[in-house]
Amino acid sequence: MNTRMKLLVIACGIAGFIFINTSFLFSQNKPLPQWLKMEQGIQSYDEGELGSALSIFRTIAEDDPHYANVHMWIGHVFAAEGEYKAAMAKYEDALSDERNFFPQSERINAYYSLVEVARRLEDWERMHTYLQAVVDEALIDPLPIERVEAMQSKFLNEGPDKLLELYRINDKPVRAAYEQLGILALQQGNYHSALQNLLLSITTSLSLAIEVLQERDPEYVFIRYEMNPGLERFFTRNTASLLKESKEVLHIKEYFNSIGLYRQLYLLGMAMLGSDAEEAAKEIWTLVATHSEAGKWANLSRNQLGSPSLEVLPTVLHYR
C-alpha cells in the first residue's frame, strides 16, 4: 500500500471515530441547561410559534418555580394570544415575593408589561398603579414630593435652563413611566400631575444628553448663555443650544426620536396651559417650533402660539 493510500485510510478512520463518538454523546439525551431552554423558548416566541414557546416555558417553570423570568415570558405568550387577563395574572405572579428575577432589573420590564396589558384592557386605575410601581423600583431613591414640587416651581418661574442647572435625573429605566403617567394625567384632565410627570421624563432625557456630551468633551458646559433676571425670567437659550448640539450626535438624536422628545415638549406645553401658565407654555412651544427635526410637533406648536387651546388635546394625544 503506497503512502498516499495509508494516509487516506488513517484519515477515514479518524473521521469515523469522531462521528461515532459525537453520535453517542448526542444520543444520551442529556437535559439542556436552563439558559439554553430559555433561548429556545424565546426564539419560538419571536418566530410566532406560541404553543411551542409556552410548552418550553412551562417545563422550565416546573423545574424551577422560583425563576421569575420564565413566568414573565408565559405572560408574554398570553398577551400575544390576546389573553390579557391571563397575562396580567401571570405578570403579577412573576412579581410575587417567592419569585426571583435575574437580573433583578427585569422586575421593571414585568411592571411595564402590566402597564401595557392594563392599557389594552382600558383599566386606567391599574395602569396608574403599575406605572407608579415602576417609579418605586427606581435605581435611585424615588424623588421626594417636596423636590418634585421645587423642580416644577423653578421650571415655571425660570424655565428649563435654570431647572437643568440645578437638577439632573439619570434613572433611564424609569423615564418611560414618568411619560406615561403624564399622558394618562392629560387624558384625565389632571394638568398638575401631567406637568410634573412630563417634566420629570423630559428632565431625565436632557440630563442623559448632557452626560453624553460631557463624556465626549470634558470641557462641555450646559450653561453658556448668562441668565440675567434683569432681561428676562424664563430661560430657554441654553436648552435650545443643547437640542441643537444633540442632533449632531447620532445616538442622542436617535434616542430623542425614539422617545418622542418633541412630542413630550409639546404636551408639556399643553399641561402648562391647563395649569394657568400660558406665557411659559408659549416659551416651550417656541422652543419646539424653532427646531425643524420636531416635524409635525413644530407645526402644532406654531398653531398654539397663534391661538392657545386645550380643545385639540384629545386629537393630538393620538399622534406619535
Backbone bond lengths (Angstrom), bond angles and torsions (degrees), N, CA, C in turn:
res aa  C-N    CA-C-N  psi(-1)  N-CA   C-N-CA  omega(-1)  CA-C   N-CA-C  phi
1 M - - - 1.475 - - 1.532 107.92 -
2 N 1.338 116.01 127.82 1.461 117.35 -177.82 1.527 110.91 -75.62
3 T 1.331 115.28 169.33 1.474 121.02 -174.95 1.517 112.15 -61.12
4 R 1.331 118.28 -41.43 1.467 121.80 -178.27 1.531 110.99 -61.69
5 M 1.361 115.01 -40.73 1.464 119.59 -179.43 1.531 110.47 -67.31
6 K 1.341 116.33 -39.55 1.467 119.97 178.60 1.536 111.08 -60.59
7 L 1.340 115.62 -44.50 1.471 119.65 179.77 1.520 110.99 -62.36
8 L 1.328 116.97 -38.28 1.461 121.34 -179.57 1.526 110.46 -64.38
9 V 1.340 115.15 -43.23 1.470 119.70 179.22 1.521 111.01 -62.53
10 I 1.340 115.92 -44.05 1.473 120.42 179.44 1.523 110.90 -61.91
11 A 1.344 116.48 -44.22 1.470 120.94 -179.10 1.522 110.75 -62.49
12 C 1.342 116.96 -41.57 1.461 120.13 179.51 1.522 110.71 -65.50
13 G 1.352 114.94 -37.69 1.459 118.47 178.63 1.524 112.17 -63.77
14 I 1.329 116.57 -42.66 1.479 120.85 178.72 1.518 110.66 -63.66
15 A 1.340 116.40 -44.89 1.464 120.81 -179.82 1.523 110.66 -60.86
16 G 1.348 116.49 -42.42 1.456 119.78 178.95 1.513 111.68 -64.10
17 F 1.342 116.84 -40.80 1.470 121.26 178.69 1.526 111.08 -60.93
18 I 1.351 115.92 -44.39 1.473 120.02 -179.95 1.517 110.35 -63.77
19 F 1.344 116.89 -42.53 1.465 120.91 -178.12 1.531 111.33 -63.45
20 I 1.323 115.75 -44.52 1.468 120.24 -178.21 1.522 110.69 -63.79
21 N 1.352 116.78 -44.16 1.460 120.51 -178.11 1.513 111.76 -69.05
22 T 1.339 116.26 -37.46 1.465 119.65 178.39 1.524 110.10 -65.29
23 S 1.345 115.72 -44.05 1.457 120.05 179.07 1.523 110.26 -61.28
24 F 1.340 115.42 -39.21 1.464 119.97 -179.79 1.526 111.04 -62.74
25 L 1.334 115.84 -43.25 1.464 120.12 -178.75 1.524 111.16 -63.17
26 F 1.334 116.13 -43.40 1.459 119.21 -177.88 1.530 111.66 -73.54
27 S 1.350 115.91 -21.26 1.460 118.40 -179.39 1.515 112.61 -77.94
28 Q 1.326 117.36 -8.33 1.457 120.15 -177.13 1.528 113.13 -77.06
29 N 1.378 116.97 -13.15 1.474 121.48 178.48 1.525 112.18 53.61
30 K 1.311 115.37 43.54 1.459 118.94 176.93 1.522 109.27 -66.38
31 P 1.333 117.55 140.55 1.476 119.40 -179.37 1.523 110.82 -63.35
32 L 1.323 115.15 139.55 1.461 120.21 178.00 1.522 110.05 -72.66
33 P 1.329 117.66 148.86 1.463 119.19 175.37 1.532 110.24 -64.02
34 Q 1.326 115.04 154.21 1.467 120.36 -174.36 1.523 112.87 -57.57
35 W 1.322 116.89 -40.98 1.460 119.58 -176.90 1.526 111.15 -63.09
36 L 1.359 115.89 -35.05 1.457 119.43 -179.62 1.529 110.78 -72.95
37 K 1.337 116.90 -36.72 1.462 120.48 174.47 1.530 110.49 -61.20
38 M 1.336 115.85 -42.80 1.469 119.78 178.40 1.525 110.79 -60.58
39 E 1.329 116.34 -42.83 1.466 120.19 178.47 1.531 111.08 -60.83
40 Q 1.332 116.17 -40.15 1.459 119.73 178.05 1.529 110.93 -63.99
41 G 1.333 115.75 -43.13 1.456 120.12 179.46 1.516 112.37 -63.78
42 I 1.327 116.14 -43.29 1.467 120.67 179.99 1.523 110.61 -66.37
43 Q 1.342 116.40 -38.19 1.468 119.76 177.64 1.526 110.43 -63.81
44 S 1.324 117.29 -42.88 1.467 120.72 177.14 1.519 110.72 -61.46
45 Y 1.324 116.49 -41.19 1.471 121.03 177.90 1.523 110.28 -61.48
46 D 1.341 116.01 -47.63 1.468 120.40 -178.34 1.532 111.51 -62.60
47 E 1.337 116.83 -30.56 1.464 121.01 -179.28 1.519 112.47 -87.98
48 G 1.343 116.46 4.28 1.459 120.53 177.44 1.510 114.67 81.64
49 E 1.324 117.33 8.95 1.466 121.07 178.54 1.534 108.20 -89.85
50 L 1.323 115.19 73.90 1.461 120.74 -169.88 1.527 112.25 -68.32
51 G 1.335 117.51 -36.67 1.459 120.00 178.71 1.514 112.12 -63.08
52 S 1.331 115.58 -43.84 1.456 120.45 178.22 1.526 110.72 -64.54
53 A 1.334 116.20 -43.62 1.463 120.72 179.58 1.522 110.50 -60.77
54 L 1.329 116.80 -44.94 1.467 120.92 -178.81 1.523 110.94 -62.09
55 S 1.328 116.57 -41.24 1.465 120.71 179.01 1.524 111.32 -61.82
56 I 1.333 115.75 -43.14 1.471 119.96 179.50 1.520 110.80 -64.93
57 F 1.327 116.32 -47.12 1.469 120.24 -177.69 1.530 111.15 -63.64
58 R 1.331 117.40 -39.25 1.464 119.90 179.97 1.528 111.44 -66.53
59 T 1.323 116.58 -35.58 1.468 120.06 176.76 1.526 110.60 -63.36
60 I 1.332 115.39 -43.14 1.469 119.75 178.76 1.523 110.37 -64.23
61 A 1.332 116.25 -41.76 1.477 121.10 -179.15 1.525 110.89 -63.47
62 E 1.320 117.17 -35.28 1.468 120.48 177.54 1.519 110.67 -68.04
63 D 1.339 116.14 -39.13 1.465 120.42 -179.64 1.525 112.08 -72.57
64 D 1.338 116.02 -34.68 1.474 120.52 -176.86 1.527 108.97 -140.20
65 P 1.334 117.61 79.32 1.467 120.96 -175.10 1.532 114.37 -64.82
66 H 1.321 117.03 -16.82 1.469 119.98 -178.42 1.533 112.67 -85.86
67 Y 1.336 117.31 -7.84 1.470 122.00 -176.54 1.532 109.10 -79.06
68 A 1.334 116.59 99.44 1.467 122.01 -172.42 1.526 112.75 -63.54
69 N 1.334 116.82 -34.73 1.474 119.84 -175.92 1.519 112.01 -56.42
70 V 1.326 117.16 -40.55 1.460 119.33 -176.17 1.525 111.06 -70.92
71 H 1.329 117.36 -33.39 1.469 120.57 175.56 1.529 110.57 -66.08
72 M 1.341 115.84 -37.02 1.463 119.76 176.35 1.535 110.08 -63.31
73 W 1.328 117.16 -40.59 1.462 120.06 -179.09 1.526 111.74 -69.07
74 I 1.322 117.28 -32.11 1.466 119.57 172.78 1.528 109.10 -61.93
75 G 1.336 115.93 -39.65 1.464 120.49 175.00 1.517 111.82 -60.95
76 H 1.343 116.67 -39.56 1.470 120.48 177.98 1.540 110.75 -61.12
77 V 1.323 116.38 -40.42 1.462 119.88 179.27 1.527 109.97 -63.38
78 F 1.343 116.57 -46.64 1.465 119.93 178.70 1.532 110.99 -59.08
79 A 1.334 116.29 -42.09 1.470 120.09 -179.61 1.525 110.32 -64.16
80 A 1.330 117.07 -41.27 1.469 121.00 179.57 1.527 111.19 -64.55
81 E 1.318 116.53 -27.64 1.466 121.28 178.60 1.530 111.94 -85.67
82 G 1.348 116.36 -2.71 1.461 120.09 -179.38 1.513 113.48 83.99
83 E 1.329 117.11 8.01 1.468 121.42 178.09 1.530 108.62 -89.67
84 Y 1.335 115.24 74.49 1.464 119.65 -169.37 1.530 113.45 -69.76
85 K 1.314 117.74 -36.62 1.463 118.87 179.38 1.524 110.96 -68.70
86 A 1.334 116.13 -38.67 1.465 119.42 175.86 1.525 110.22 -65.36
87 A 1.322 116.87 -39.30 1.471 121.25 178.27 1.524 110.00 -62.69
88 M 1.333 116.34 -44.66 1.459 120.27 -179.88 1.523 110.44 -59.80
89 A 1.326 116.75 -44.56 1.463 120.48 179.94 1.528 110.76 -61.98
90 K 1.346 116.51 -38.04 1.469 119.60 -178.05 1.524 111.20 -72.94
91 Y 1.332 117.44 -38.33 1.464 119.49 176.57 1.530 110.56 -62.70
92 E 1.332 115.97 -42.77 1.468 119.32 178.57 1.520 110.74 -64.54
93 D 1.340 115.67 -36.83 1.463 120.44 175.88 1.522 110.39 -61.36
94 A 1.332 116.71 -42.60 1.471 120.51 179.80 1.525 111.43 -61.95
95 L 1.321 116.36 -31.54 1.466 121.26 -177.09 1.529 113.04 -87.55
96 S 1.328 117.32 -0.26 1.470 120.04 -178.44 1.526 110.30 -67.80
97 D 1.309 115.42 161.50 1.469 121.35 -171.66 1.521 113.65 -62.95
98 E 1.340 117.11 -29.01 1.466 118.03 -176.42 1.525 113.15 -81.28
99 R 1.318 117.66 -3.64 1.468 121.14 178.61 1.539 110.28 -99.64
100 N 1.327 114.63 153.27 1.460 120.48 179.14 1.527 110.26 -129.73
101 F 1.338 115.97 125.46 1.461 120.91 176.62 1.522 109.89 -87.50
102 F 1.328 114.20 148.24 1.466 119.32 172.61 1.532 108.50 -139.38
103 P 1.339 117.76 116.47 1.464 125.98 -6.01 1.525 111.21 -72.08
104 Q 1.302 117.01 166.27 1.455 122.21 -176.18 1.527 112.45 -61.27
105 S 1.326 116.53 -27.49 1.470 121.27 -179.42 1.528 111.97 -62.56
106 E 1.343 117.94 -17.22 1.463 121.39 177.72 1.522 112.11 -63.40
107 R 1.322 117.48 -18.18 1.473 120.39 177.31 1.532 110.37 -57.00
108 I 1.335 116.40 -39.20 1.459 120.05 179.91 1.526 110.44 -62.51
109 N 1.339 117.67 -38.43 1.461 120.19 178.36 1.525 111.33 -64.16
110 A 1.325 116.68 -35.72 1.465 120.02 177.30 1.522 110.48 -64.91
111 Y 1.326 116.43 -41.80 1.477 119.70 177.82 1.527 111.04 -65.80
112 Y 1.324 117.51 -41.06 1.469 119.73 177.47 1.538 110.53 -63.15
113 S 1.330 116.94 -34.73 1.464 120.02 176.28 1.524 110.43 -65.15
114 L 1.320 116.86 -39.52 1.465 120.97 175.67 1.521 111.20 -63.14
115 V 1.334 116.22 -38.73 1.465 120.70 177.40 1.525 110.36 -58.94
116 E 1.336 116.44 -46.39 1.461 120.74 -177.95 1.530 111.37 -65.37
117 V 1.321 117.34 -40.88 1.465 120.58 178.97 1.531 110.15 -65.76
118 A 1.331 117.19 -42.68 1.467 120.32 178.41 1.529 110.54 -62.82
119 R 1.329 116.55 -36.69 1.467 119.90 177.61 1.523 110.62 -63.41
120 R 1.322 116.76 -43.61 1.456 120.49 179.91 1.536 112.03 -65.66
121 L 1.338 115.33 -31.63 1.461 119.97 177.70 1.532 111.74 -85.28
122 E 1.353 115.90 -2.27 1.468 122.81 -177.41 1.528 111.44 55.66
123 D 1.322 114.19 36.45 1.464 120.91 176.11 1.530 107.10 -96.79
124 W 1.337 115.78 82.86 1.462 120.63 -170.74 1.531 112.43 -67.34
125 E 1.331 115.97 -32.06 1.465 118.66 -179.83 1.528 110.70 -65.46
126 R 1.327 115.77 -46.00 1.472 118.85 177.91 1.522 110.89 -66.58
127 M 1.315 116.78 -38.05 1.465 119.96 178.38 1.522 110.24 -57.47
128 H 1.322 116.41 -45.12 1.469 121.08 178.22 1.525 110.27 -61.65
129 T 1.335 116.82 -42.82 1.470 121.16 -179.43 1.520 111.33 -61.52
130 Y 1.332 116.43 -43.91 1.467 120.08 -178.76 1.525 111.64 -69.13
131 L 1.325 117.06 -37.88 1.463 119.65 177.16 1.521 110.72 -63.90
132 Q 1.318 115.91 -40.34 1.463 119.16 177.90 1.525 110.03 -65.03
133 A 1.327 116.64 -33.54 1.467 120.24 177.43 1.525 110.93 -63.83
134 V 1.352 117.02 -36.56 1.466 120.35 176.17 1.523 109.85 -61.28
135 V 1.327 115.46 -45.22 1.470 120.13 179.22 1.524 110.19 -60.08
136 D 1.327 116.47 -40.08 1.466 120.51 -179.85 1.526 112.45 -69.32
137 E 1.350 116.45 -19.97 1.466 121.26 177.96 1.529 111.54 -85.91
138 A 1.322 117.44 8.35 1.462 122.49 -173.59 1.527 111.50 -49.94
139 L 1.346 114.82 144.44 1.462 119.80 177.19 1.521 110.83 -66.27
140 I 1.328 115.28 -30.39 1.453 120.27 172.67 1.520 106.67 -103.33
141 D 1.315 117.57 167.03 1.461 119.83 179.01 1.515 109.95 -61.46
142 P 1.352 117.71 138.18 1.466 120.06 177.06 1.524 110.48 -53.40
143 L 1.337 116.10 142.83 1.462 120.51 -177.98 1.524 110.66 -66.80
144 P 1.332 118.63 129.48 1.473 120.76 175.48 1.529 109.49 -61.33
145 I 1.310 116.78 145.25 1.461 120.74 -178.35 1.519 111.12 -59.75
146 E 1.334 116.43 -31.34 1.467 119.10 179.01 1.521 111.18 -63.35
147 R 1.347 116.21 -39.46 1.462 119.45 179.42 1.526 111.05 -69.39
148 V 1.327 116.08 -39.25 1.459 119.83 178.11 1.521 110.45 -61.72
149 E 1.314 116.36 -43.18 1.475 120.58 178.20 1.525 110.45 -63.28
150 A 1.332 116.37 -39.66 1.467 119.93 179.29 1.525 110.47 -66.08
151 M 1.333 117.45 -39.30 1.459 121.19 177.72 1.526 111.11 -63.68
152 Q 1.321 115.83 -43.39 1.464 119.59 179.10 1.524 111.19 -63.43
153 S 1.324 116.10 -42.81 1.461 119.94 179.97 1.527 111.58 -63.43
154 K 1.332 115.74 -43.47 1.468 119.84 179.87 1.531 110.06 -64.20
155 F 1.314 116.77 -40.07 1.459 121.31 179.51 1.531 110.92 -64.75
156 L 1.308 117.97 -48.15 1.466 120.88 -176.89 1.527 111.92 -67.16
157 N 1.320 116.16 -31.42 1.459 119.53 -177.35 1.527 113.56 -86.98
158 E 1.351 116.54 -34.42 1.470 118.76 -172.53 1.526 114.54 -129.49
159 G 1.330 117.24 -2.86 1.462 119.63 172.74 1.517 115.02 92.30
160 P 1.351 116.19 175.80 1.469 121.04 -176.70 1.521 114.29 -66.39
161 D 1.336 117.49 -28.55 1.464 119.34 179.79 1.528 110.83 -60.70
162 K 1.315 115.73 -49.32 1.466 119.98 -178.42 1.519 111.00 -67.54
163 L 1.332 115.84 -37.43 1.461 119.82 178.65 1.521 110.60 -60.00
164 L 1.339 116.92 -48.02 1.459 120.79 -177.39 1.528 112.79 -74.29
165 E 1.313 116.22 -19.77 1.467 118.46 174.02 1.528 110.07 -70.77
166 L 1.341 116.19 -35.07 1.461 120.77 -173.30 1.522 114.05 -98.22
167 Y 1.339 116.72 -28.90 1.463 120.03 -173.58 1.524 110.93 -130.66
168 R 1.322 115.94 138.67 1.464 121.57 173.43 1.532 107.80 -135.11
169 I 1.320 116.39 142.21 1.470 122.31 175.90 1.519 106.82 -128.23
170 N 1.323 117.84 130.77 1.469 119.37 -178.09 1.521 112.90 -128.68
171 D 1.326 117.59 22.65 1.461 120.92 179.87 1.528 109.31 -87.89
172 K 1.334 115.71 79.00 1.458 121.86 -172.99 1.536 114.54 -57.30
173 P 1.353 120.55 -40.93 1.464 119.18 -178.04 1.526 114.15 -60.02
174 V 1.320 117.62 -25.04 1.468 121.56 -176.43 1.526 112.02 -89.77
175 R 1.323 117.67 -15.64 1.462 121.02 -173.77 1.522 113.26 -53.52
176 A 1.322 117.12 -46.64 1.469 120.35 -177.27 1.521 111.74 -61.43
177 A 1.330 116.94 -31.61 1.471 119.85 178.24 1.521 110.23 -66.29
178 Y 1.336 117.06 -41.74 1.468 119.92 175.94 1.529 110.24 -58.90
179 E 1.336 115.75 -45.73 1.466 119.56 -178.86 1.526 111.35 -59.78
180 Q 1.327 116.31 -48.73 1.463 119.46 -177.26 1.520 112.01 -68.27
181 L 1.330 117.25 -34.88 1.467 119.34 174.16 1.521 110.56 -62.33
182 G 1.347 116.05 -39.52 1.459 120.23 178.71 1.515 112.26 -64.60
183 I 1.329 117.11 -43.80 1.465 121.14 -179.16 1.523 110.49 -68.47
184 L 1.341 116.82 -39.65 1.464 120.58 176.83 1.524 110.20 -61.49
185 A 1.320 117.12 -41.04 1.463 121.05 178.24 1.529 110.99 -65.10
186 L 1.338 118.12 -38.28 1.465 121.27 175.97 1.525 110.92 -61.08
187 Q 1.325 116.23 -43.35 1.462 120.26 179.21 1.526 111.38 -60.28
188 Q 1.317 115.70 -32.08 1.458 120.86 -177.22 1.527 112.85 -93.48
189 G 1.342 116.30 1.72 1.456 120.01 179.05 1.520 114.68 75.32
190 N 1.339 116.80 16.36 1.463 121.44 178.51 1.528 107.57 -93.91
191 Y 1.326 116.67 82.41 1.462 121.69 -171.12 1.529 112.75 -69.63
192 H 1.330 116.72 -32.94 1.468 119.80 179.62 1.526 110.30 -62.95
193 S 1.350 116.67 -48.04 1.465 120.58 178.86 1.522 111.02 -66.16
194 A 1.338 116.81 -38.35 1.466 120.76 178.52 1.521 110.45 -61.12
195 L 1.314 116.13 -44.17 1.466 120.66 -179.49 1.526 110.31 -60.87
196 Q 1.331 116.78 -47.59 1.462 120.26 -178.16 1.520 112.03 -60.74
197 N 1.334 116.99 -48.05 1.460 120.00 -173.74 1.526 112.30 -73.10
198 L 1.327 117.83 -39.78 1.463 119.52 176.18 1.528 110.45 -64.89
199 L 1.303 115.78 -36.17 1.465 119.98 178.28 1.534 110.41 -64.24
200 L 1.323 117.46 -40.87 1.467 120.86 178.43 1.531 110.92 -66.12
201 S 1.337 116.57 -39.70 1.465 119.98 178.37 1.527 111.02 -63.61
202 I 1.330 116.04 -48.86 1.470 120.72 -178.01 1.525 110.89 -65.75
203 T 1.327 116.92 -40.49 1.468 120.58 178.69 1.523 110.54 -61.23
204 T 1.335 116.61 -39.16 1.467 120.24 177.54 1.527 110.87 -61.27
205 S 1.331 116.68 -47.53 1.468 120.92 -178.23 1.524 111.72 -63.68
206 L 1.319 116.77 -45.18 1.463 119.88 -179.52 1.528 111.26 -69.11
207 S 1.329 117.14 -34.07 1.470 120.44 176.24 1.525 110.39 -62.65
208 L 1.337 116.47 -41.32 1.462 120.54 178.81 1.529 111.10 -64.90
209 A 1.342 116.25 -38.41 1.465 119.99 177.88 1.527 110.76 -64.13
210 I 1.310 116.88 -43.03 1.467 121.26 177.88 1.528 110.07 -60.55
211 E 1.330 115.72 -42.06 1.466 120.68 -179.83 1.530 111.17 -61.82
212 V 1.328 116.83 -43.23 1.466 121.01 179.51 1.530 110.69 -64.59
213 L 1.323 116.63 -43.96 1.464 120.48 -179.87 1.524 111.05 -63.75
214 Q 1.329 117.00 -35.80 1.463 120.62 177.62 1.527 111.01 -69.38
215 E 1.330 117.18 -34.88 1.470 120.22 177.64 1.525 110.77 -67.68
216 R 1.341 115.89 -35.76 1.461 120.43 179.50 1.518 111.95 -73.24
217 D 1.327 115.94 -34.68 1.464 121.20 -177.27 1.525 108.61 -139.92
218 P 1.334 118.15 101.85 1.469 121.42 -177.69 1.530 113.27 -56.81
219 E 1.327 117.70 -19.25 1.456 120.60 -179.55 1.532 112.63 -92.85
220 Y 1.329 116.49 1.61 1.465 119.25 179.66 1.523 109.97 -66.75
221 V 1.332 115.66 135.25 1.473 121.52 174.20 1.524 107.79 -130.06
222 F 1.314 115.55 142.27 1.461 119.95 -179.14 1.527 111.15 -73.33
223 I 1.332 116.83 -46.00 1.466 120.91 -177.38 1.528 109.35 -83.17
224 R 1.325 116.30 107.94 1.461 122.15 178.00 1.521 111.82 -116.17
225 Y 1.305 114.98 -26.94 1.465 119.82 179.17 1.518 108.75 -106.59
226 E 1.326 115.53 128.35 1.456 120.71 -176.99 1.525 110.69 -62.88
227 M 1.324 114.99 137.32 1.461 120.11 176.97 1.523 107.88 -98.62
228 N 1.309 114.83 99.54 1.471 121.40 -175.17 1.528 109.78 -104.96
229 P 1.333 117.93 104.45 1.466 119.94 -178.98 1.524 113.43 -57.47
230 G 1.330 116.33 -20.47 1.462 118.65 179.05 1.515 112.43 -70.66
231 L 1.349 116.85 -19.84 1.463 120.71 -178.64 1.526 111.90 -101.88
232 E 1.312 116.34 -38.86 1.457 120.02 -178.97 1.522 108.88 -158.41
233 R 1.343 114.90 167.18 1.450 118.74 -178.63 1.528 112.81 -112.16
234 F 1.328 117.77 -37.33 1.466 121.87 -174.74 1.527 108.42 -101.40
235 F 1.338 116.79 108.48 1.458 120.97 -169.36 1.529 111.87 -101.28
236 T 1.332 115.75 126.20 1.473 120.84 -178.99 1.529 113.15 -130.83
237 R 1.327 119.24 -6.38 1.462 120.83 -172.70 1.521 112.71 -62.59
238 N 1.331 116.50 -39.17 1.465 118.80 179.90 1.528 111.41 -70.20
239 T 1.320 116.45 -36.10 1.465 120.15 176.14 1.525 110.24 -66.65
240 A 1.333 117.09 -40.30 1.466 120.94 177.03 1.524 110.38 -61.08
241 S 1.326 116.51 -40.16 1.458 121.03 178.07 1.530 110.73 -65.54
242 L 1.337 116.69 -39.33 1.463 121.21 177.99 1.532 110.40 -61.75
243 L 1.325 117.08 -44.14 1.463 121.06 179.70 1.529 110.69 -63.65
244 K 1.324 116.19 -39.80 1.462 120.59 179.72 1.522 111.48 -65.23
245 E 1.324 116.57 -44.28 1.468 120.35 -179.47 1.529 111.49 -70.02
246 S 1.328 116.24 -32.67 1.463 120.12 -177.42 1.517 112.23 -66.23
247 K 1.325 117.45 -32.28 1.466 118.89 -178.33 1.527 111.89 -71.47
248 E 1.346 117.19 -11.68 1.460 121.23 176.53 1.530 111.72 -86.49
249 V 1.326 116.62 -9.11 1.468 121.55 179.23 1.521 107.07 -108.66
250 L 1.320 116.30 111.59 1.459 121.29 -167.50 1.523 112.85 -54.84
251 H 1.341 118.63 -48.60 1.461 117.74 -173.88 1.526 112.26 -72.50
252 I 1.347 118.54 -25.22 1.466 119.24 172.90 1.522 109.48 -71.35
253 K 1.323 115.93 -43.57 1.464 120.84 178.29 1.527 110.76 -58.57
254 E 1.329 116.59 -45.53 1.462 120.34 179.29 1.522 111.12 -65.62
255 Y 1.323 117.08 -37.25 1.469 121.08 178.15 1.523 110.45 -64.26
256 F 1.325 117.51 -46.73 1.468 121.32 178.56 1.528 110.49 -59.94
257 N 1.336 116.86 -41.13 1.467 119.95 178.36 1.520 111.45 -65.02
258 S 1.324 116.17 -41.08 1.466 120.12 -175.81 1.524 112.21 -66.96
259 I 1.323 117.42 -31.62 1.475 120.03 -178.75 1.520 112.20 -96.14
260 G 1.344 116.97 -2.33 1.464 119.39 -179.42 1.521 112.52 63.87
261 L 1.331 117.15 51.44 1.459 120.87 -175.50 1.529 112.25 -57.98
262 Y 1.336 117.45 -43.67 1.469 119.37 -176.46 1.528 111.07 -71.29
263 R 1.306 116.43 -31.18 1.468 119.84 172.02 1.523 109.63 -61.06
264 Q 1.324 116.34 -45.41 1.456 120.21 -179.63 1.530 111.39 -63.37
265 L 1.330 116.48 -40.64 1.464 119.58 178.72 1.524 110.70 -63.68
266 Y 1.333 116.47 -41.59 1.471 119.95 177.53 1.527 110.10 -61.35
267 L 1.334 117.02 -47.07 1.461 120.41 -179.07 1.530 111.47 -67.58
268 L 1.329 116.92 -30.70 1.460 120.00 173.46 1.522 109.63 -60.05
269 G 1.337 116.16 -42.58 1.462 119.90 176.86 1.523 111.53 -59.98
270 M 1.330 117.30 -38.68 1.466 120.77 178.19 1.523 110.75 -64.45
271 A 1.326 116.28 -41.69 1.470 120.24 177.64 1.523 110.73 -63.43
272 M 1.330 116.38 -37.75 1.463 120.71 177.93 1.523 110.75 -66.71
273 L 1.333 115.86 -40.66 1.462 119.75 177.56 1.524 110.35 -60.78
274 G 1.339 116.07 -42.86 1.462 120.04 178.54 1.511 113.01 -69.77
275 S 1.330 117.03 -15.58 1.476 122.06 179.29 1.526 111.56 -101.21
276 D 1.341 116.34 19.13 1.476 122.27 178.01 1.520 112.65 63.08
277 A 1.328 116.42 37.41 1.466 121.11 176.54 1.528 108.25 -123.79
278 E 1.336 115.70 56.69 1.461 120.78 -172.83 1.517 113.17 -63.04
279 E 1.324 117.44 -44.29 1.463 120.03 -177.61 1.528 111.59 -64.16
280 A 1.322 115.81 -40.81 1.465 119.32 177.56 1.529 110.12 -67.30
281 A 1.340 116.97 -37.48 1.469 120.80 177.42 1.525 110.44 -60.16
282 K 1.315 116.98 -40.22 1.467 120.78 179.40 1.528 111.25 -62.40
283 E 1.329 116.70 -34.20 1.466 119.97 177.37 1.528 110.90 -64.50
284 I 1.329 116.00 -39.78 1.466 119.88 178.42 1.522 110.29 -68.23
285 W 1.334 117.48 -42.55 1.468 119.69 178.42 1.527 111.29 -65.23
286 T 1.318 117.10 -33.86 1.469 120.44 175.49 1.521 110.03 -63.52
287 L 1.330 116.09 -41.06 1.464 121.65 178.04 1.535 110.50 -58.79
288 V 1.327 116.76 -43.23 1.469 121.65 180.00 1.527 110.45 -70.55
289 A 1.336 115.96 -43.38 1.471 121.28 -174.36 1.523 112.72 -63.66
290 T 1.322 117.53 -24.84 1.470 120.79 -176.29 1.532 113.03 -89.71
291 H 1.343 117.06 3.99 1.463 119.99 179.59 1.525 109.23 -115.93
292 S 1.314 116.20 112.40 1.464 121.19 -175.66 1.522 112.28 -61.65
293 E 1.345 117.01 -30.70 1.460 119.43 -178.43 1.532 111.96 -69.26
294 A 1.352 116.82 -8.29 1.464 120.10 177.48 1.522 111.80 -73.14
295 G 1.337 117.95 -14.00 1.461 121.66 176.08 1.511 113.51 59.69
296 K 1.336 116.52 -129.74 1.464 120.56 -176.80 1.517 112.19 -64.08
297 W 1.325 116.86 -23.94 1.466 119.04 179.59 1.522 111.25 -70.69
298 A 1.325 116.90 -26.51 1.460 120.40 173.23 1.531 109.64 -66.60
299 N 1.344 116.32 -44.55 1.470 120.09 179.39 1.524 111.35 -65.78
300 L 1.316 116.66 -42.57 1.467 119.98 178.54 1.524 111.12 -63.52
301 S 1.326 115.94 -35.74 1.468 120.12 178.21 1.532 110.91 -66.45
302 R 1.338 117.05 -40.13 1.467 120.18 177.66 1.529 110.33 -62.56
303 N 1.318 116.05 -38.41 1.462 119.20 177.53 1.526 111.19 -61.93
304 Q 1.314 116.61 -39.75 1.463 120.09 -179.59 1.528 111.33 -70.41
305 L 1.322 116.21 -31.52 1.467 118.80 177.22 1.528 110.43 -65.16
306 G 1.340 115.96 -32.02 1.459 119.46 179.62 1.512 112.54 -74.82
307 S 1.325 116.41 -46.00 1.468 120.42 -179.49 1.522 109.05 -150.33
308 P 1.331 117.47 88.97 1.472 121.66 -177.74 1.531 111.64 -59.10
309 S 1.312 116.25 133.78 1.465 120.21 -179.36 1.517 110.18 -157.80
310 L 1.323 115.71 142.25 1.457 121.49 175.49 1.527 111.89 -89.06
311 E 1.317 117.36 -4.62 1.463 120.84 -175.61 1.533 112.24 -64.80
312 V 1.337 116.51 -26.98 1.474 119.25 -178.77 1.529 112.03 -82.11
313 L 1.321 117.77 -7.09 1.465 120.97 -173.38 1.529 113.27 -57.05
314 P 1.343 120.91 -48.28 1.469 119.55 179.88 1.524 112.99 -56.86
315 T 1.330 116.67 -31.94 1.473 120.82 179.99 1.520 111.31 -76.39
316 V 1.317 117.47 -49.16 1.473 119.86 -173.98 1.525 111.81 -70.89
317 L 1.325 118.29 -20.81 1.447 119.58 177.57 1.528 112.63 -64.78
318 H 1.334 116.00 -19.28 1.469 120.51 177.55 1.519 112.06 -89.02
319 Y 1.336 117.73 -8.37 1.460 121.08 -179.91 1.518 109.79 -79.63
320 R 1.324 115.81 149.60 1.467 121.14 175.50 1.518 110.33 -123.85
